[in-house]
Amino acid sequence: MHFPKDFVWGAASAAYQVEGAAQEGDKGLSVWDTFSREPGKTWQGETGAVACDHYHRYKEDVTLMKGIGLQAYRFSVSWPRVMPAGTGAVSAQGLDFYDRLTDELLAAGIEPWVTLFHWDYPHDLYLRGGWLNPESPRWFADYSEVIVKKLSDRVTNWMTLNEPQCFIGLGHDQGCHAPGLKLNRAESLLAAHHVMLAHGLSVQVIRAHASRPARVGWAPVGMAGVPASDSPEDLAALHQHVFRVGKGFLWNNAWWGDPVVLGHYPEIGLRTFGNDVPKFTEAEMRTIKQPLDFYGANIYGSPLIKATPDGGYVEQTYHEGFPQTHSYWEVTPESLYWGPKLLHERYKLPIVVTENGMSNADWVSLDGQVHDPQRIDLLHRYLLQLHRAMAEGVDVRGYFHWSIMDNYEWADGYKQRFGLIHVDYPTQKRTPKDSARWYTEVIRSNGACLQR
Ligand code: GBH
């Protein structure tokens, strides 16, 4: 059992979750800086002000990545670190950090994969209306241009946005993530429309300014559903869920993926959202739909799709007795089979698993070793399913573990540990976990060791 020769094995992080140095030099504030400081918004009031102090310790971290044998590292750029006010003046010091990080990675033989936006929106732009402002797509395009001009002589792989479903859904609709808004549906959909325009303009900017050919994608939520059983009824229900766009598939996937890849909103969404759908032009839809080189997918699990006797189906998100991660997400290995397979069928683009992993109550033994057999077990199960999809012909180009190291898990603060590397926050001491050594072997054997 092998993965393709040029399959990419990597790990991922995001700026606000690892960097710290939240007020280093002339860095501007992000909505996560301000939101996390508000009482009651995050677990024990924790913020990313220091996080893993990766901003100062990136050399040590790259050395650890090299030790694991990573082939690629997916990181995001903090927009307000590079452009303190979100537009206009560029911080030379902020930009320099990503310049040095890129060089350090390349020197270690690790391919940098850059996400332009992973949720830390500039606070100053938020005060100007944020994603509700019709100028917001342009702001993002201008910021993209700065990064691309700086890094594209060395960076080939780009992702525009990470999980718009979450920063709009959780951040602008439910209010449990920054900026903590609870907009009405029409406003949320307007913000979403601007986000998609931002993506489209950013892709154009990357292609226009990259100093060598770029590969461009994005990193949306990639859970597509798994069948509750192998029965023909449940399989048909899953098919119906994806290809006739059921409720969960609509918000988690099609509302975003269809415009971005196919150039139009899904019919059923237009009907469901009715008058709340923003006015849009054909020219805007053409801007949103840009040719992409890959479809990223962040996959942790999926609801089960179960047929009902009336010919319909239900989406089940809780099952008595299913194993769960420390975040109470259910362990559903088949999500890494069905997600790539169905997204590939719907969007006909190469797939990259841009995130997959779990939070765990890792065990630090007296000798200082960090043991996480649950993570190894989960990854083993999930990767076998990914391989199964690929063996059936699904075009998957790479896999990025979330995360390279324990980090600031947004509203959950430091309560959830997702890393291959353990971080002791008071001392900032890093310790590769058992799973890191296991992953080394996966990479070294190109997946062969998964077969047992
Ligand atoms: C990602 O969000 C983020 O990109 C990343 O910053 C974050 O640290 C990481 O994941 C871990 O949370 O179907 O029960 O498995 C993940 C957001 C959470 C959305 C899980 C879909 C499905 C839960 N996703 N959720 S389940």
Residues whose N, C-alpha, C, O or C-beta is under 5 A from the ligand:
A	BS01	GBH	A14 E163 Y300 G301 S302 P303 W329 E330
